[in-house]
Amino acid sequence: MGEPSRSVYLDNAATTFPKPEVVYEAVDGFMRGVGGSAGRSGHRRSVEAGRMVYAARETVASLLGIPDPLRLVFTRNATEALNLAIQGLLKPGDHVVTTSMEHNSVMRPLAAAGKRGVASTAVRCAPDGLLDPADLEKAITPSTRLIVLNHVSNVTGTVQPLEDVARIARAAGIPLLLDAAQSAGRIPIDVSASGIDLLAFTGHKELFGPQGVGGLYIGAGLEPEPLCYGGTGSRSSELEQPGELPERYESGTLNAPGIVGLGAGAGFVRTVGVDQVRSHELGLLERLLGGLAGIKGVTVHGPAGLRDRAGIVAITFEDAQAPAVAADLDSRCGIAARAGLHCAPCAHQTIGTIETGALRVSLSYLNIEEEIDYFLECLAGII
Ligand SMILES: Cc1ncc(COP(=O)(O)O)c(C=O)c1O
């Protein structure tokens, strides 16, 4: 079989593709035109690299409503950011409340912390993935030191009731760590207004940055232990890790090309407007769900209403296996979509697809209606 004549990318929950043109230009421009190591030397290339990294920090902070850009620390990805918060804050005897819809980037650090005496409760969500905030409130104990919430499920696109959870966390005086890997850039987030204490994001999904960069917002008063110690370009005569942010958590040469690319991606989203991104994705999602409803033998998982959904859809089939459908979509139609458990076995357990996995179709702002129609036509043909 030859190469399919078309190429449609519907695996944006894994990583967005393509990126806006400004992102390619920013990475290329930095690497060819600047190239210095940020915050390390006094020459112009290093100073300019430092300025560009700070500009990216400001852009991401303003997009997410983070009051002080210096409290946003860059990491390799959301996984590292979540690990920094979880491993850095929790001590033996502490208790964590989370949900059954979390990604393994939360579940595995919690399992590892369990071996060091940190207990956790994963509150069971409904089969559509939605959390009942009252259940989360009931799971809080006098030892609870952290609440971890997946904002948008990478399996079903379920949007959790963040404001209710933030209110409960605030009333109980427990820091809330939001996993915004799938929501940052996709749905409006205002860290200040919502009272989010810690926010982990990744750069390469709906913020449209390159792979290899993410970050953690650390609210005032919180001081996780660093995951990593080393050179920061500051206080070089001292053997103690600096206390100032962001250096405390940014040891080693920064991924400046990635950070600058992330700044360009976040700037693109800010210019378009997150409300506009959301409304475009909801339009595509409505078309996708409407089309899927007309194909026999297809089950769509996740909330019934669009309001509780983002542009990620999990699908199972009466007479076909998701991996075989994904392989056919790729080889016959040139459509990229992901089958399996999506690094979130507990979420699949919750929605009842742990045995079969599901086909996940995930959108970005750069998808268009015609791609949805092509996918629906191909899917109907394959199954
Ligand atoms: C909900 C969620 N959290 C965390 C992550 C981890 O992101 P990364 O792989 O960029 O670290 C992902 C990645 O798919 C995710 O979907």
PDBQT file of the ligand as one rigid body, heavy atoms in Angstrom, charges set to zero:
ROOT
HETATM    1  C1  LIG A 401      -3.363  15.390  31.951  1.00  0.00    +0.000 C 
HETATM    2  C2  LIG A 401      -1.893  15.273  31.725  1.00  0.00    +0.000 A 
HETATM    3  N1  LIG A 401      -1.060  15.535  32.726  1.00  0.00    +0.000 NA
HETATM    4  C3  LIG A 401       0.271  15.469  32.565  1.00  0.00    +0.000 A 
HETATM    5  C4  LIG A 401       0.825  15.118  31.358  1.00  0.00    +0.000 A 
HETATM    6  C5  LIG A 401       2.320  15.041  31.228  1.00  0.00    +0.000 C 
HETATM    7  O1  LIG A 401       2.766  15.953  30.260  1.00  0.00    +0.000 OA
HETATM    8  P1  LIG A 401       4.271  15.774  29.728  1.00  0.00    +0.000 P 
HETATM    9  O2  LIG A 401       4.327  14.424  29.082  1.00  0.00    +0.000 OA
HETATM   10  O3  LIG A 401       4.451  16.875  28.756  1.00  0.00    +0.000 OA
HETATM   11  O4  LIG A 401       5.131  15.849  30.908  1.00  0.00    +0.000 OA
HETATM   12  C6  LIG A 401      -0.005  14.825  30.280  1.00  0.00    +0.000 A 
HETATM   13  C7  LIG A 401       0.565  14.398  28.979  1.00  0.00    +0.000 C 
HETATM   14  O5  LIG A 401      -0.086  13.912  28.119  1.00  0.00    +0.000 OA
HETATM   15  C8  LIG A 401      -1.394  14.919  30.471  1.00  0.00    +0.000 A 
HETATM   16  O6  LIG A 401      -2.232  14.672  29.472  1.00  0.00    +0.000 OA
ENDROOT
TORSDOF 0
